Amino acid sequence: MEKIPSFNAIIEKSIIDNWDKDSLTDYKGITLQYHDVARKIEKLHILFENSGLKRGDKVALCGRNSASWAAAFLATLTYGAIAVPILHEFTPEQVYNIVNHSDARILFAGDVVSTTLDATKMPNLEGIIFNPDYSLLLSRSEKLTYAREHLNEMFGKKYPKYFRREHVKYYHEENPDELAMINYTSGTTGYSKGVMIPYRAIWSNYDFAESVLGKQLKAGDNVLSILPMAHMYGMAFEFIFEFLHGCHIFYLTRIPSPAIIAQAFAEIRPSIVISVPLIIEKIIRKRVFPKIQNNRMRLLLGMPVVNKKVRQRICDEVVKAFGGKFYEVIIGGAAFNQEVEHFLHRIEFPYTVGYGSTECAPIICYSDWHTFKPGSCGRAVVHMEVKIDSPNPTKVPGEILARGLNVMLGYYKDEEETRKTIDEDGWYHTGDLGLMDADGNVFIKGRSKNMLLGANGQNIYPEEIEDKLNSMAMVVESIVVQDNEKLIGLVHPDYDEARTMGLTTEDLKEIMEQNRQELNNILPSYSKLSAIRLHEEEFEKTPKKSIKRYIYQRVGLKN
């Protein structure tokens, strides 16, 4: 294995080299320069040390993207603790499951999340820190209480004059295979997988980004963070790489509606755009099509000839919609609409589509937009190998396998699932089906796993939804399918009970609608059902009595 530098040393170097540059900004709010971030890191280190937190202890972070969230994450890693990022969209119950399962000692909670949590459900936590100002919301430790109350005093004693560049020394020299963070793919105990991400994987993803984008971005360039940092895609490529490169990162800190995103793009003018397909599609439909002749997608794509000038004018409009200053738009996290991709390729828009997974922290495949092959997700990235488990990978789809520095250590407290996912030769089995052409371009053809991807790249596990739905009134069995970004529940109801009670089909539909509303009240926003549709026959099953999901992926969507 090649020599891997200390990741914390790279953080240290970036802070020192970019000391007086703007670093983290809450859009329409505060801005921290790199020296401000260093100061916050140092104060948190003092807090951790004096509260008794040890290297290797777990620190959970749950809240919307913000400068203070980013600083707390960096403080956790540079202290030698293990970060446990949690999606702020998770329900309180899911947050409890992750905090408890991960053995977290401290939780940083955002302003909205903190109002929803019941600390009694997280009995092993020693403290909850309010993320915006690092005040204590809960302390079960006298040491933690004392450390927070006397933090400024202790900081002043340690640095009696002022805090300078030469004080930034992160002594924690980590081993490349040392655990850096645990990223949960789900929030429910029965289905949660805590992906154990080592320092080598974080560094390898950073090194990849530096190798392909380092010359396109310079220190001080602006970047807009839209994706949740608790998700590895946003974490790696809207935060870690840019921070280590000396960029200025802007956080929306609110729900990223198309109007807010468009305004932010126009004002911030980012040098690189990282996104999921839905955001790209919405901006194009709302900001571009209304400004061009024949603005409806179908008409535009139906034009037999679009001359070069018209294509260039259309491309200029699309580029302008994303701030007009970026090198390329990198799209990932969910399937890209083929019509939209065809449109972007036709107007020669600088976009590319990548492929990855949480288990690879996250990148597996990528190509620069100049060499990107439409319909693919690029080629294996630096430090990674990719192969298709198929007798004829160019024509017969097979499972996509990946091996290299990016691959996780395994799943936390789940050796059995780890063995199923990483084979004895070190290949990570993605569960995705694909082809590979002679040039190494990978084309995803479907997902052999049941996992669905939300519009913003969130992982959705249908079994979790079905488990709850199956316990509701008049439901015998169910399956959740996806129609674009909408989730539909197909339900086989209890017709025998319905006949006994004298219920009509319309009565059953009303009951299912009530079930849907009750179910949605306990689900995160990205996994709520748009509709429940009745399925008259029992679902077909395997010998093991599992529903044959593949039969129903399009069933019910036509109704």
PEKAUR-V730685 format. One record per residue. RES is the residue in one letter. PHI is phi as a letter, one per 30 degrees, with the letter a starting at -180 (none if undefined). BURIAL is I if it has 24 or more other ideal C-beta (glycine too) atoms within 12 Angstrom, else O. D_LAST is the distance of its C-alpha to the last C-alpha in Angstrom with 1 decimal. Layout:
res:RES phi:PHI burial:BURIAL d_last:D_LAST
res:RES phi:PHI burial:BURIAL d_last:D_LAST
This chain:
res:M phi:none burial:O d_last:54.3
res:E phi:d burial:O d_last:55.2
res:K phi:d burial:O d_last:56.9
res:I phi:c burial:I d_last:54.5
res:P phi:d burial:O d_last:56.0
res:S phi:d burial:I d_last:55.7
res:F phi:d burial:I d_last:52.6
res:N phi:d burial:I d_last:54.3
res:A phi:d burial:I d_last:57.1
res:I phi:d burial:I d_last:54.8
res:I phi:d burial:I d_last:53.5
res:E phi:e burial:I d_last:57.2
res:K phi:d burial:I d_last:58.1
res:S phi:d burial:I d_last:55.3
res:I phi:d burial:I d_last:56.5
res:I phi:d burial:I d_last:60.1
res:D phi:d burial:O d_last:59.5
res:N phi:c burial:I d_last:57.3
res:W phi:e burial:I d_last:59.2
res:D phi:c burial:O d_last:59.4
res:K phi:d burial:I d_last:56.1
res:D phi:d burial:I d_last:53.1
res:S phi:c burial:I d_last:50.7
res:L phi:b burial:I d_last:47.9
res:T phi:b burial:I d_last:46.8
res:D phi:d burial:I d_last:44.4
res:Y phi:e burial:I d_last:43.0
res:K phi:i burial:O d_last:44.9
res:G phi:b burial:O d_last:46.9
res:I phi:d burial:O d_last:49.6
res:T phi:b burial:O d_last:50.7
res:L phi:c burial:I d_last:52.3
res:Q phi:d burial:I d_last:54.6
res:Y phi:e burial:I d_last:55.0
res:H phi:d burial:I d_last:58.2
res:D phi:d burial:I d_last:56.3
res:V phi:d burial:I d_last:53.8
res:A phi:d burial:I d_last:56.7
res:R phi:d burial:I d_last:58.3
res:K phi:d burial:I d_last:55.2
res:I phi:d burial:I d_last:54.9
res:E phi:d burial:I d_last:58.6
res:K phi:d burial:I d_last:58.3
res:L phi:d burial:I d_last:55.4
res:H phi:d burial:I d_last:57.4
res:I phi:d burial:I d_last:60.3
res:L phi:d burial:I d_last:57.9
res:F phi:e burial:I d_last:56.5
res:E phi:d burial:I d_last:60.0
res:N phi:d burial:I d_last:61.6
res:S phi:c burial:I d_last:58.8
res:G phi:j burial:O d_last:59.2
res:L phi:d burial:I d_last:56.1
res:K phi:c burial:O d_last:56.8
res:R phi:e burial:I d_last:55.7
res:G phi:j burial:O d_last:52.6
res:D phi:d burial:I d_last:51.5
res:K phi:c burial:I d_last:47.9
res:V phi:b burial:I d_last:47.0
res:A phi:c burial:I d_last:43.5
res:L phi:b burial:I d_last:42.2
res:C phi:b burial:I d_last:39.2
res:G phi:l burial:I d_last:38.7
res:R phi:d burial:I d_last:37.4
res:N phi:e burial:I d_last:39.0
res:S phi:a burial:I d_last:42.5
res:A phi:d burial:I d_last:46.0
res:S phi:d burial:I d_last:47.2
res:W phi:d burial:I d_last:44.3
res:A phi:d burial:I d_last:45.4
res:A phi:d burial:I d_last:49.0
res:A phi:d burial:I d_last:48.4
res:F phi:d burial:I d_last:46.5
res:L phi:d burial:I d_last:49.4
res:A phi:d burial:I d_last:51.9
res:T phi:d burial:I d_last:50.3
res:L phi:d burial:I d_last:50.4
res:T phi:d burial:I d_last:53.9
res:Y phi:d burial:I d_last:55.2
res:G phi:j burial:I d_last:54.0
res:A phi:d burial:I d_last:51.5
res:I phi:c burial:I d_last:47.9
res:A phi:d burial:I d_last:45.2
res:V phi:b burial:I d_last:41.9
res:P phi:d burial:I d_last:39.5
res:I phi:b burial:I d_last:36.7
res:L phi:e burial:I d_last:33.6
res:H phi:d burial:I d_last:34.2
res:E phi:d burial:I d_last:30.5
res:F phi:d burial:I d_last:30.9
res:T phi:d burial:I d_last:31.1
res:P phi:e burial:I d_last:34.7
res:E phi:d burial:I d_last:34.1
res:Q phi:d burial:I d_last:33.0
res:V phi:d burial:I d_last:36.1
res:Y phi:e burial:I d_last:38.3
res:N phi:e burial:I d_last:37.0
res:I phi:d burial:I d_last:37.8
res:V phi:e burial:I d_last:41.2
res:N phi:d burial:I d_last:42.2
res:H phi:d burial:I d_last:41.0
res:S phi:d burial:I d_last:42.7
res:D phi:i burial:I d_last:46.0
res:A phi:d burial:I d_last:46.1
res:R phi:c burial:I d_last:49.4
res:I phi:b burial:I d_last:48.6
res:L phi:b burial:I d_last:45.5
res:F phi:d burial:I d_last:45.3
res:A phi:c burial:I d_last:42.8
res:G phi:d burial:I d_last:41.6
res:D phi:d burial:I d_last:42.1
res:V phi:d burial:O d_last:38.6
res:V phi:e burial:I d_last:38.1
res:S phi:d burial:I d_last:41.6
res:T phi:d burial:O d_last:40.8
res:T phi:c burial:O d_last:38.0
res:L phi:c burial:I d_last:39.9
res:D phi:c burial:O d_last:42.0
res:A phi:d burial:I d_last:44.9
res:T phi:d burial:O d_last:45.6
res:K phi:d burial:O d_last:42.4
res:M phi:b burial:I d_last:44.0
res:P phi:d burial:O d_last:47.4
res:N phi:c burial:O d_last:48.7
res:L phi:d burial:I d_last:48.4
res:E phi:c burial:I d_last:51.8
res:G phi:a burial:I d_last:50.7
res:I phi:c burial:I d_last:47.9
res:I phi:c burial:I d_last:48.9
res:F phi:d burial:I d_last:47.5
res:N phi:d burial:I d_last:46.3
res:P phi:e burial:I d_last:47.2
res:D phi:b burial:O d_last:50.9
res:Y phi:i burial:I d_last:51.3
res:S phi:d burial:O d_last:52.7
res:L phi:d burial:I d_last:52.4
res:L phi:c burial:I d_last:49.8
res:L phi:a burial:I d_last:50.8
res:S phi:b burial:I d_last:53.7
res:R phi:c burial:O d_last:54.6
res:S phi:b burial:I d_last:57.4
res:E phi:d burial:O d_last:60.8
res:K phi:d burial:O d_last:61.1
res:L phi:d burial:I d_last:57.8
res:T phi:e burial:O d_last:58.8
res:Y phi:d burial:O d_last:62.3
res:A phi:d burial:I d_last:61.0
res:R phi:d burial:I d_last:58.6
res:E phi:d burial:O d_last:61.3
res:H phi:c burial:O d_last:63.9
res:L phi:d burial:I d_last:61.7
res:N phi:d burial:O d_last:63.2
res:E phi:d burial:O d_last:66.7
res:M phi:d burial:I d_last:66.1
res:F phi:d burial:I d_last:64.7
res:G phi:d burial:O d_last:67.7
res:K phi:d burial:O d_last:70.1
res:K phi:d burial:O d_last:68.5
res:Y phi:b burial:O d_last:68.6
res:P phi:d burial:O d_last:71.5
res:K phi:c burial:O d_last:71.6
res:Y phi:a burial:O d_last:68.2
res:F phi:d burial:I d_last:65.3
res:R phi:b burial:O d_last:65.7
res:R phi:e burial:O d_last:64.2
res:E phi:d burial:O d_last:66.6
res:H phi:d burial:I d_last:65.3
res:V phi:d burial:I d_last:61.8
res:K phi:b burial:O d_last:62.2
res:Y phi:c burial:I d_last:59.4
res:Y phi:d burial:O d_last:61.4
res:H phi:d burial:I d_last:58.5
res:E phi:d burial:O d_last:58.7
res:E phi:d burial:I d_last:55.6
res:N phi:d burial:O d_last:55.2
res:P phi:e burial:I d_last:52.4
res:D phi:c burial:O d_last:50.7
res:E phi:d burial:I d_last:51.2
res:L phi:d burial:I d_last:48.1
res:A phi:c burial:I d_last:47.2
res:M phi:a burial:I d_last:43.9
res:I phi:c burial:I d_last:41.2
res:N phi:c burial:I d_last:37.7
res:Y phi:d burial:I d_last:35.0
res:T phi:d burial:I d_last:31.6
res:S phi:a burial:I d_last:30.3
res:G phi:c burial:I d_last:31.7
res:T phi:c burial:I d_last:31.2
res:T phi:e burial:O d_last:34.2
res:G phi:d burial:O d_last:32.4
res:Y phi:b burial:I d_last:30.6
res:S phi:d burial:I d_last:32.9
res:K phi:b burial:I d_last:34.6
res:G phi:d burial:I d_last:37.6
res:V phi:d burial:I d_last:38.2
res:M phi:d burial:I d_last:41.9
res:I phi:c burial:I d_last:42.8
res:P phi:d burial:I d_last:46.4
res:Y phi:e burial:I d_last:48.5
res:R phi:d burial:I d_last:48.5
res:A phi:d burial:I d_last:44.8
res:I phi:d burial:I d_last:45.0
res:W phi:d burial:I d_last:48.0
res:S phi:d burial:I d_last:46.4
res:N phi:d burial:I d_last:43.4
res:Y phi:d burial:I d_last:45.9
res:D phi:d burial:I d_last:48.1
res:F phi:e burial:I d_last:45.2
res:A phi:d burial:I d_last:44.3
res:E phi:d burial:I d_last:48.0
res:S phi:d burial:O d_last:48.4
res:V phi:c burial:I d_last:45.6
res:L phi:b burial:I d_last:45.8
res:G phi:e burial:I d_last:49.2
res:K phi:d burial:O d_last:50.9
res:Q phi:d burial:I d_last:48.2
res:L phi:c burial:I d_last:48.6
res:K phi:b burial:O d_last:51.9
res:A phi:e burial:I d_last:53.0
res:G phi:j burial:O d_last:52.3
res:D phi:d burial:I d_last:49.1
res:N phi:d burial:I d_last:46.2
res:V phi:b burial:I d_last:42.9
res:L phi:c burial:I d_last:40.0
res:S phi:c burial:I d_last:38.3
res:I phi:c burial:I d_last:34.6
res:L phi:d burial:I d_last:33.2
res:P phi:d burial:I d_last:34.2
res:M phi:d burial:I d_last:37.5
res:A phi:d burial:I d_last:36.5
res:H phi:c burial:I d_last:34.1
res:M phi:d burial:I d_last:36.1
res:Y phi:d burial:I d_last:34.8
res:G phi:d burial:I d_last:36.0
res:M phi:e burial:I d_last:39.1
res:A phi:d burial:I d_last:40.3
res:F phi:c burial:I d_last:39.7
res:E phi:c burial:I d_last:39.8
res:F phi:b burial:I d_last:42.6
res:I phi:e burial:I d_last:44.7
res:F phi:e burial:I d_last:45.4
res:E phi:d burial:I d_last:46.0
res:F phi:d burial:I d_last:48.3
res:L phi:d burial:I d_last:50.3
res:H phi:c burial:I d_last:50.6
res:G phi:i burial:I d_last:52.0
res:C phi:d burial:I d_last:49.1
res:H phi:c burial:I d_last:48.3
res:I phi:c burial:I d_last:44.9
res:F phi:c burial:I d_last:43.2
res:Y phi:c burial:I d_last:40.7
res:L phi:d burial:I d_last:38.3
res:T phi:h burial:I d_last:38.6
res:R phi:b burial:I d_last:35.6
res:I phi:d burial:O d_last:31.8
res:P phi:d burial:I d_last:31.5
res:S phi:d burial:O d_last:29.7
res:P phi:e burial:I d_last:29.7
res:A phi:d burial:O d_last:32.5
res:I phi:d burial:I d_last:34.7
res:I phi:d burial:I d_last:34.2
res:A phi:d burial:I d_last:35.0
res:Q phi:d burial:O d_last:38.1
res:A phi:d burial:I d_last:39.2
res:F phi:e burial:I d_last:38.9
res:A phi:d burial:O d_last:41.1
res:E phi:d burial:O d_last:43.7
res:I phi:d burial:I d_last:43.9
res:R phi:h burial:I d_last:43.4
res:P phi:d burial:I d_last:42.6
res:S phi:d burial:I d_last:44.2
res:I phi:b burial:I d_last:41.2
res:V phi:b burial:I d_last:37.5
res:I phi:c burial:I d_last:35.5
res:S phi:a burial:I d_last:31.8
res:V phi:c burial:I d_last:28.2
res:P phi:e burial:I d_last:25.8
res:L phi:d burial:I d_last:24.0
res:I phi:d burial:I d_last:27.4
res:I phi:e burial:I d_last:28.4
res:E phi:d burial:I d_last:25.3
res:K phi:d burial:I d_last:25.6
res:I phi:d burial:I d_last:29.3
res:I phi:d burial:I d_last:28.9
res:R phi:d burial:I d_last:26.3
res:K phi:d burial:O d_last:28.3
res:R phi:c burial:I d_last:31.9
res:V phi:c burial:I d_last:32.1
res:F phi:e burial:I d_last:29.8
res:P phi:d burial:O d_last:31.2
res:K phi:c burial:O d_last:34.7
res:I phi:c burial:I d_last:34.4
res:Q phi:d burial:O d_last:34.3
res:N phi:h burial:O d_last:30.9
res:N phi:d burial:O d_last:29.3
res:R phi:d burial:O d_last:25.7
res:M phi:e burial:I d_last:24.7
res:R phi:d burial:O d_last:23.3
res:L phi:d burial:O d_last:26.6
res:L phi:d burial:I d_last:28.7
res:L phi:d burial:I d_last:27.3
res:G phi:d burial:O d_last:27.5
res:M phi:d burial:O d_last:31.2
res:P phi:d burial:O d_last:33.2
res:V phi:b burial:O d_last:36.2
res:V phi:c burial:I d_last:36.5
res:N phi:d burial:O d_last:40.2
res:K phi:e burial:O d_last:41.7
res:K phi:d burial:O d_last:42.8
res:V phi:d burial:O d_last:39.4
res:R phi:e burial:O d_last:37.8
res:Q phi:d burial:O d_last:40.6
res:R phi:d burial:O d_last:40.1
res:I phi:d burial:I d_last:36.4
res:C phi:e burial:I d_last:37.3
res:D phi:e burial:O d_last:39.9
res:E phi:d burial:I d_last:37.4
res:V phi:d burial:I d_last:35.1
res:V phi:e burial:I d_last:38.2
res:K phi:d burial:I d_last:39.4
res:A phi:d burial:I d_last:36.2
res:F phi:c burial:I d_last:37.0
res:G phi:j burial:I d_last:40.7
res:G phi:i burial:O d_last:42.2
res:K phi:b burial:I d_last:44.4
res:F phi:d burial:I d_last:42.3
res:Y phi:d burial:I d_last:43.0
res:E phi:a burial:I d_last:39.4
res:V phi:c burial:I d_last:35.9
res:I phi:c burial:I d_last:34.9
res:I phi:c burial:I d_last:31.2
res:G phi:a burial:I d_last:30.0
res:G phi:j burial:I d_last:28.2
res:A phi:a burial:I d_last:24.6
res:A phi:d burial:I d_last:23.0
res:F phi:c burial:I d_last:24.0
res:N phi:e burial:I d_last:21.7
res:Q phi:d burial:O d_last:23.0
res:E phi:d burial:O d_last:23.1
res:V phi:d burial:I d_last:25.1
res:E phi:d burial:I d_last:27.3
res:H phi:d burial:O d_last:28.0
res:F phi:d burial:I d_last:29.0
res:L phi:d burial:I d_last:31.3
res:H phi:d burial:I d_last:32.9
res:R phi:d burial:I d_last:33.4
res:I phi:c burial:I d_last:35.4
res:E phi:i burial:O d_last:37.3
res:F phi:d burial:I d_last:36.3
res:P phi:d burial:I d_last:37.9
res:Y phi:b burial:I d_last:35.1
res:T phi:b burial:I d_last:34.6
res:V phi:b burial:I d_last:32.0
res:G phi:c burial:I d_last:33.4
res:Y phi:b burial:I d_last:32.2
res:G phi:a burial:I d_last:33.4
res:S phi:a burial:I d_last:32.8
res:T phi:e burial:I d_last:34.4
res:E phi:d burial:I d_last:36.4
res:C phi:c burial:I d_last:38.1
res:A phi:h burial:I d_last:38.8
res:P phi:b burial:I d_last:36.6
res:I phi:d burial:I d_last:37.4
res:I phi:b burial:I d_last:37.1
res:C phi:b burial:I d_last:36.6
res:Y phi:a burial:I d_last:37.5
res:S phi:b burial:I d_last:39.1
res:D phi:e burial:I d_last:40.8
res:W phi:d burial:I d_last:39.0
res:H phi:d burial:O d_last:41.8
res:T phi:c burial:O d_last:41.0
res:F phi:d burial:I d_last:37.3
res:K phi:c burial:I d_last:35.3
res:P phi:e burial:I d_last:31.9
res:G phi:j burial:I d_last:29.0
res:S phi:c burial:I d_last:31.2
res:C phi:b burial:I d_last:32.1
res:G phi:i burial:I d_last:35.8
res:R phi:c burial:I d_last:38.5
res:A phi:e burial:I d_last:40.0
res:V phi:d burial:I d_last:41.9
res:V phi:e burial:I d_last:45.6
res:H phi:i burial:I d_last:46.4
res:M phi:b burial:I d_last:43.3
res:E phi:c burial:I d_last:42.6
res:V phi:b burial:I d_last:39.3
res:K phi:b burial:I d_last:38.5
res:I phi:c burial:I d_last:35.7
res:D phi:d burial:I d_last:35.9
res:S phi:a burial:O d_last:35.4
res:P phi:d burial:O d_last:37.9
res:N phi:b burial:O d_last:37.0
res:P phi:e burial:I d_last:35.7
res:T phi:d burial:O d_last:35.4
res:K phi:b burial:O d_last:33.0
res:V phi:c burial:O d_last:31.7
res:P phi:e burial:I d_last:29.7
res:G phi:b burial:I d_last:31.3
res:E phi:d burial:I d_last:31.5
res:I phi:d burial:I d_last:33.1
res:L phi:c burial:I d_last:36.4
res:A phi:b burial:I d_last:38.6
res:R phi:b burial:I d_last:42.2
res:G phi:k burial:I d_last:44.7
res:L phi:d burial:I d_last:46.0
res:N phi:d burial:I d_last:42.6
res:V phi:d burial:I d_last:41.5
res:M phi:d burial:I d_last:41.5
res:L phi:d burial:I d_last:44.1
res:G phi:k burial:I d_last:41.4
res:Y phi:c burial:I d_last:39.5
res:Y phi:d burial:I d_last:41.6
res:K phi:i burial:O d_last:42.7
res:D phi:b burial:I d_last:40.4
res:E phi:d burial:O d_last:42.5
res:E phi:d burial:O d_last:40.3
res:E phi:d burial:O d_last:37.2
res:T phi:d burial:I d_last:39.6
res:R phi:d burial:O d_last:40.9
res:K phi:d burial:O d_last:37.4
res:T phi:c burial:I d_last:36.6
res:I phi:c burial:I d_last:40.0
res:D phi:d burial:O d_last:41.8
res:E phi:d burial:O d_last:45.6
res:D phi:c burial:O d_last:45.9
res:G phi:i burial:O d_last:44.3
res:W phi:d burial:I d_last:41.0
res:Y phi:d burial:I d_last:38.1
res:H phi:c burial:I d_last:35.0
res:T phi:d burial:I d_last:32.1
res:G phi:i burial:I d_last:29.3
res:D phi:c burial:I d_last:27.9
res:L phi:c burial:I d_last:27.7
res:G phi:a burial:I d_last:29.4
res:L phi:b burial:I d_last:31.8
res:M phi:b burial:I d_last:35.2
res:D phi:d burial:O d_last:37.0
res:A phi:d burial:O d_last:40.7
res:D phi:c burial:O d_last:41.3
res:G phi:j burial:I d_last:39.6
res:N phi:d burial:I d_last:36.5
res:V phi:c burial:I d_last:33.6
res:F phi:b burial:I d_last:30.0
res:I phi:d burial:I d_last:27.3
res:K phi:c burial:I d_last:24.8
res:G phi:l burial:O d_last:22.9
res:R phi:c burial:I d_last:23.6
res:S phi:d burial:O d_last:24.8
res:K phi:d burial:I d_last:25.1
res:N phi:d burial:I d_last:22.2
res:M phi:e burial:I d_last:23.2
res:L phi:c burial:I d_last:20.8
res:L phi:c burial:I d_last:22.3
res:G phi:d burial:I d_last:21.9
res:A phi:e burial:I d_last:22.2
res:N phi:c burial:I d_last:25.9
res:G phi:i burial:I d_last:26.5
res:Q phi:d burial:I d_last:26.4
res:N phi:d burial:I d_last:25.9
res:I phi:c burial:I d_last:23.0
res:Y phi:c burial:I d_last:23.4
res:P phi:e burial:I d_last:20.3
res:E phi:e burial:I d_last:22.7
res:E phi:d burial:I d_last:24.3
res:I phi:d burial:I d_last:21.2
res:E phi:d burial:I d_last:20.1
res:D phi:e burial:I d_last:23.8
res:K phi:d burial:I d_last:23.7
res:L phi:d burial:I d_last:20.4
res:N phi:d burial:I d_last:21.5
res:S phi:c burial:O d_last:24.6
res:M phi:c burial:I d_last:22.9
res:A phi:e burial:I d_last:22.7
res:M phi:i burial:I d_last:21.0
res:V phi:c burial:I d_last:19.4
res:V phi:c burial:I d_last:20.5
res:E phi:a burial:I d_last:18.9
res:S phi:a burial:I d_last:16.4
res:I phi:b burial:I d_last:15.4
res:V phi:c burial:I d_last:14.8
res:V phi:b burial:I d_last:13.1
res:Q phi:c burial:I d_last:13.5
res:D phi:b burial:I d_last:11.6
res:N phi:h burial:O d_last:14.8
res:E phi:c burial:I d_last:16.8
res:K phi:c burial:I d_last:14.2
res:L phi:c burial:I d_last:14.0
res:I phi:c burial:I d_last:11.1
res:G phi:c burial:I d_last:12.4
res:L phi:c burial:I d_last:11.0
res:V phi:b burial:I d_last:13.4
res:H phi:c burial:I d_last:15.0
res:P phi:d burial:I d_last:17.0
res:D phi:d burial:I d_last:20.5
res:Y phi:d burial:O d_last:19.9
res:D phi:d burial:O d_last:23.7
res:E phi:d burial:O d_last:24.7
res:A phi:d burial:I d_last:22.2
res:R phi:d burial:O d_last:23.9
res:T phi:d burial:O d_last:27.3
res:M phi:d burial:O d_last:26.7
res:G phi:i burial:O d_last:25.3
res:L phi:d burial:O d_last:21.9
res:T phi:c burial:O d_last:19.1
res:T phi:d burial:O d_last:15.4
res:E phi:d burial:O d_last:15.7
res:D phi:d burial:O d_last:18.5
res:L phi:d burial:I d_last:16.6
res:K phi:d burial:O d_last:13.9
res:E phi:d burial:O d_last:17.1
res:I phi:d burial:I d_last:18.7
res:M phi:d burial:I d_last:16.0
res:E phi:d burial:I d_last:16.1
res:Q phi:d burial:O d_last:19.9
res:N phi:e burial:I d_last:19.6
res:R phi:e burial:I d_last:17.7
res:Q phi:d burial:O d_last:20.5
res:E phi:d burial:O d_last:23.2
res:L phi:d burial:I d_last:21.9
res:N phi:d burial:I d_last:21.7
res:N phi:d burial:O d_last:25.2
res:I phi:c burial:I d_last:26.5
res:L phi:c burial:I d_last:24.6
res:P phi:d burial:I d_last:25.9
res:S phi:e burial:O d_last:24.2
res:Y phi:d burial:I d_last:22.7
res:S phi:c burial:I d_last:20.9
res:K phi:d burial:I d_last:19.4
res:L phi:d burial:I d_last:15.7
res:S phi:d burial:I d_last:13.7
res:A phi:a burial:I d_last:11.3
res:I phi:b burial:I d_last:11.2
res:R phi:c burial:I d_last:8.4
res:L phi:d burial:I d_last:10.1
res:H phi:b burial:I d_last:10.7
res:E phi:d burial:O d_last:12.9
res:E phi:c burial:O d_last:15.2
res:E phi:d burial:O d_last:17.4
res:F phi:d burial:I d_last:16.7
res:E phi:d burial:O d_last:18.9
res:K phi:b burial:O d_last:22.0
res:T phi:d burial:O d_last:25.1
res:P phi:e burial:O d_last:28.6
res:K phi:d burial:O d_last:29.0
res:K phi:i burial:O d_last:26.1
res:S phi:c burial:O d_last:24.0
res:I phi:d burial:I d_last:20.3
res:K phi:d burial:O d_last:19.7
res:R phi:e burial:I d_last:17.7
res:Y phi:d burial:O d_last:17.4
res:I phi:d burial:O d_last:15.3
res:Y phi:c burial:I d_last:12.4
res:Q phi:d burial:O d_last:12.8
res:R phi:c burial:O d_last:9.9
res:V phi:d burial:I d_last:8.0
res:G phi:j burial:I d_last:5.2
res:L phi:d burial:O d_last:5.5
res:K phi:d burial:O d_last:3.8
res:N phi:d burial:O d_last:0.0
